[in-house]
Amino acid sequence: MEVILDKRYEMEIVFEGETHTLCNVLRSILMEDEKVKAAAYSIDHPIVGEPQLYIRAGSPKKSLKAAAETLRDRCDEFRGLIESL
């Protein structure tokens, strides 16, 4: 993960080695946050491109950390459901 833009209300991050899977779920969770004004990602080349996630929010770092925690919690919940089968 490399931060390529870090401003007060904007942040852009490159996720090396990741795909649509991580970026799309992060974008989706970020957009659930009322403090997030925009969240989007792009992959310039479908085979060799690295995803770039853009966040515009009152505090992009805090919003990203909260989204990561939410994702972890949801994964833990899902794992528990699967293990109970």
ABEGO torsion letter per residue (X at the ends): XBBABBBAABBBBBBBGBBAAAAAAAAAAAAABAABABBBBBBABAAABBBBBBBBBABAAAAAAAAAAAAAAAAAAAAAAAAAX
